[in-house]
Amino acid sequence: MLAQRLDHSGFFFVLDEPAHLLVADDDPILREFACVHLATPEVTLDTAADGAEALQKLEGGGYDLALVDLDMPIMDGFQLIARIRSSPALQHLPVVVVTGREDMMAIDKAFQAGATSFAVKPLNWRLLSYQLRYVLRAFRQENEIRVAKQRAEQAHAIKTNILRLVQHELRTPLTSIVGFAEHIEAHPKSSEVAEFAGLIAGAGRRFSANVSDLISAAQTLTSDIALRLDEIRVPQIIDAVVAAEAPNAREKGVPLRGVDGAHGLRIECDRDLVVRALRHIVRNAIEHGEGPVDLMATPDRDGVAFAVRDRGAGIEPGRLEQCLAAFQQGEDALNRHSAGMGLGLPVAQRVFAAHGGTLSVSHVADVGCIVVATLPARPPGQWAA
């Protein structure tokens, strides 16, 4: 690439990317030299004789870098740099000090005011060109990072607003649909009306549950999880999960059993999040596997391992990793026979990872699918000193 820029004498332009520079210096000879040495086919250069003129031009916008002398009339370089850094439009503009002063006080004061770099006269213009190229490239990279951060923050704000909108605009009519359907079911004019009302109410409840799961999953998968830690006995977690999923298991005709092999072990965790995560795993086993479904707990190093096992056909080895990705199911999404949005295992994995634990999925021949989730006795960073 360098060879392409060489002419017959071997000369090439160091500043080879588009840029608009401003040189602020009260010395007309230095301003002329700057135009000769720094202006290139890619670089446009303007000059100013004092700080006030320089600030006026900079506020007009369009500049990529300013070279500033410290000793200027009307407004000196220190004041100019301070005004640049106090302007929202200019606060990130690179400012390279070009001065005959090299005393410690001038250097410290310039950088404290907000200078990006410092060059001392008499100038080696070739060396200064390389210095400016580095500063300009660093500025562009930082600007790209700032833009990406702003876009990420905007996307996060949009996501939050959409979730709030969905939560209100879907849940409100669903509540009415389910409520009126249950009323009709309780006071039917015929058995057929009662049957249809029951179907509507059941579908509405499932739809409402899916909306709740979707909102919860979006918040869990795209945001940092703030854990509300409390010490709790493992059997309490098992009992809470089994009690919450028992109605679904009975409806499906799937026996659901809880087994505490951890002998009452106490762990420190966010109870609600862990129970919700284990409910996702158990619900998957009920929906996609065959009974009985077992939720078991056993000691694991300094914590506990929860295992959910069903007796179904299991998952093909090639699809095990796919099940941990959001909106993926073990079956083909267009040909599967069971319900679900494919969010349960990814959400559970995120919750256990936030506690410093793990989640794995495997299938054992003649046994069924097994999901194992581990939790340390205390999450990382929560150990007493």
N, C-alpha and C positions, 0 to 999 in steps of 0.2 A: 504494500500500500504506500509505503514511504517513497519507493522508487517512482511511483506514478506521479508524485508531486515534484520530482526533481526536474529542473530545466538543464540546459546544456552546460551550465557552470556548476551544477550541483546544488544550487540554492533551492530551498522550499520554504513555504510559509508554515510557521509553527501554529498560528491561530487559523486552523483550517475548517472550523465549524461556524455557522452563522451566529453573529453576536453584535450587540449595539453597546458601545462603551462611551463613557463620559470621563474626560480628564479635567479635573478642577485644580488649577495652579495659576498663581499670579505671574509666573515667569513666562513671557511670550515665546522665548526660545525653546523652553522645555515643551510647550504646547505644540510647537512646530515639529520638534523631534518626535513627539508622540504620534503625530499624524503620519510622519514618514515611516516610523518603525512598527507601529501597531496596526495601522489600517491595512487591510488585505482585501482580496476579492470577496471574502466572506464576512469581513468585519467592517462595520460602520463606526466612525469615531467622531464625537462632538467634543467641544471644549468649553470651559467657563473660566473667567478670570478671577472669580472670588466665590466664597461659599454661598452667598445669597443667590447669585446667578445660577450656580450649580443646583441648589435646592429647587429653584423655580423650574429648571429643565427636567430634573428628576421627577418632580410631581406631575409633569405632563405625561409620564409613563413611557413604556417601551424600552427601557434600558435593562441590560443584563448584568452590568458591573460598573462600578465607579472607582476611578483612581483619584485620590484626594491628597493634596499637600496639607501640611499642618499649619504652616504660617501663611495666612492669606488675610487681606483686608476685609472689612465689613463683618464677615463671619468666618472665623478660623476653622481649621479642619476638625478640631475636637467638637466644636459646636455643630458643625455640619453632620458629623457622624451621629451625634446624639439626636439631632432632628430626624435623620433618616430612620434610626431605630425606633423613634416614637411615633412614626407614621405607619398606620396599618397597611398601607399599600406598598411601603418600601422596607418594612422591618426585616425582610429576608434577603434584601439585595446585598450581594457581596461588595465589600468596600476594602480596597487595597490602598494602604497608606504609602505615598511616595514622598519622601522628605529628606532633607539634609541632616535632620536630627537623629542621633542614634543613642542618646542618653537614656538611662533607665527610666527616668520620670516620664519622658515622652512616650517610650514604648509601653509602659504600664498604663498610662492615661489613655492612649489610643485604643488599646485592647479592652480596657474597662468601658470605654465609650461605645464599643461594639465593632471595632475593626476586624476584618476577616484575615488579613495578612499584612505584612510590613516589608517595604523595600527602601533601601537607603541610597541617596544620591552620592556621587555620580552613578548613574544607572548603567548596568549592562543590559541593553535592550533585548538581546537574545535570551538571556537568562530570565528577564522579566516576562518575556512572551511565554516561556514554558511555565512559569509560575501562574500566569493568568489562565493558561489553558487548563491547568490542574484545578484552579479555583472555579472556573466556569463549569467544568465537568462535574465537580462535586456539588455545585449549586443546582445543576440540572437534575442530578440524582436525588438530592434532597427534596427538590420541588416535586418530582415524580412520587416520592414517598408521601409527601404532604397531600397531594391530590388523591392518591390511593386511600390514605387514611380518611380524608373527608368523604370520599365515596362510600367507604365502609361504614362510617358513622351515619351517613344518609340512608344507606340500605338498612342498617339496624333500626333506625327510627321508623322507616317505612314498614319494616317487618313488625315492629311493635304495634304500630297503628293498625295494620291489617289484622293482627291477632285480636286486638281489642274490638275491632269492627266485627270480625267473624264471631267472636264470643258473644257479642250482644245481638247482632242481626240474625244469627242462626238459632241461638239458644232460646231467644224470646218467642218466636213463632213455634218452635218445637215444643216448648212447655205448654202452649195453648193447644196444640194438636193432640199431645198425649193426654192432657187434662180432659178435654172434651170427649176424646175416644173412650177414656176410662169411665166417664159419666154415662155415656151411651151404653157401654158394656154393662154397667151396673143397673141401668134402667132401660132395658131393651123393649122394643115393641114386638120383637119376634126373635126366635133363636138364631135366625140367619143374620139379623142385625147385630146381635150380641157377638156372633162369631166374627163378622167383619170388623166390628169395633175393636175386638180383642187383637185382631191381626194388625190393625192400624196402630193401636197403642204399643204393641210389641215392636213394630218396625220403627215407630217414633223413639222408643226407648233405646233401641240399638243405634239409631242415627244420632241421638243425643250423646250416647256413650262414645261413639266414634269421633264426634266433634270435640268432646272433652279430651279424648286421647290424643287427637291431632294437635290441639292447642298445647297440651302438656308436653307432647313430644317436641314440638317446634321450640318451645322455651328451653327444654332440657338439652336438645341437640345443638342449638345455636348460641347459647349463652353460657357464661360461667356459672357453675352451680355453687350456691352459697349453702353450706351445710349447717343445719341446726342440730348440734350434737347433744346427745343425752346417753347416759348409761342405761342399758336395757338387757334383760335376760333373753336368750335365744328362744326359749319356748314361747315367750310373748309374741315374738315376730311370727313364728310358725302358726300359732293360734289365730293371729289377726289375718294372715293370708288365707288360711283354710276357711275361716268363717266368712270372709268376703267373697270367696270364689265358690263356696258350697252351693248356692242357688244355681249358678251356671252349670256346675257339675251334675246336679240332680236333673236339670232340664235336658242335658245331653245323655243322661243315663250312665255317667262315668264316675266310678267310685274315686273319691279323693281322700288321701290319707296324709297325716302329718306325723313325722317320726323325729323325736329329739334324741339324737345320739351324742349331743354335746354336753349332756348332763347338767343342764341349767347354766351353762357358761354365760358370763356377762361380757358384752362388748359395748364400745362407744360408737354410735352412729346416728345418722339422721333417720329416726324410726319411720317417719312417713314416706320418705324417699325409698328406703330399703323395702318396706312393705309393698309400695306401689311397683317397684322393679320386680320383685318376686311374683306379684300378682300377674304381671305381664307374662312371665315365663310359664307360670302354672296355667294361665288362660290359653297360651299357645299349645301346651300339651293337651289340654281338654279339647280344643278346637281341631287340632291337626293330628293328634295321636289316637291311641286306644287305651282304655282303662285296664287296670286301675292306674291312677296318677299318684305318685308319691312325692312329697316334699320332705327331704331329709336334711338333718344338720349333723355335722361331725366336727370334732376339733381339727384345726389345720394350723400347724406351726404355732404362732402366737395369736391366732384368731379362730375363725370358723369357716367351714365350707358348706354352702347350701347346694343340694343336688335335687333337681327335678327330673323324674324319670317317668316315661310312659311306656306302653307296650305296643306301639304302632310300628308301621313299616319303616319309620325313620326317614332320614334325609340322605340322598346320594352324597358320597364324599366330595364330589366336585361342587356341590351346592352349599356345603357347610359354611364356608367363608361368606358366601353371598347372603346368608341369613342374617349376618351381623351388619349388613348395609341397609340404610333406611329405605323404606318402600319396596323391599324385596321380600318375596316369600319363598318357601321351600319348593312350592309347585310353580308351574308356568302360570303367570298372572292371568292369561287369557283362558286357560283350561282348568284351573284349580276348582275344587268343589267346596272348600272351606272359606269362612269369612276372615277378615282382618286386612289391615293396611300395611303389614310388614314393618311396624314400628316398635313392637314389643321388645325384641332382643337388642336392637341398637340403643333404645332408651335404657334398658337394664344395664347394658355394658357401660354406658356413659355414667350411670349412677354409681356402679361399683368401682369404676376407675377413679371417680372423684373421691372415693374413700380410700384409695390406694390399693384396691382389690383387683380381681380379674374375673373374666367370664369366658367360658369355653363351651363349645357344642361338639358332641361326638355321638356316634351310633355304634352300639354293640350288637352283633348278630344274636338273634333269639332273645334279646333283652329289651331293645327299644332305643329311643333317643334319650340322651342324658345331657342336661345343661348343668354345669357346675359353676357356681359363683362364690368367690372367696372374699372375706372381709378380715382385715387385721383387727386386733383387739381395740386399737385406736388408730384413726387416720393419721397419715404422715403430718408432722408438724404439730401434733397434739400431745406428744409425750411430755410428761412433766420433766423439768430440768433437774 
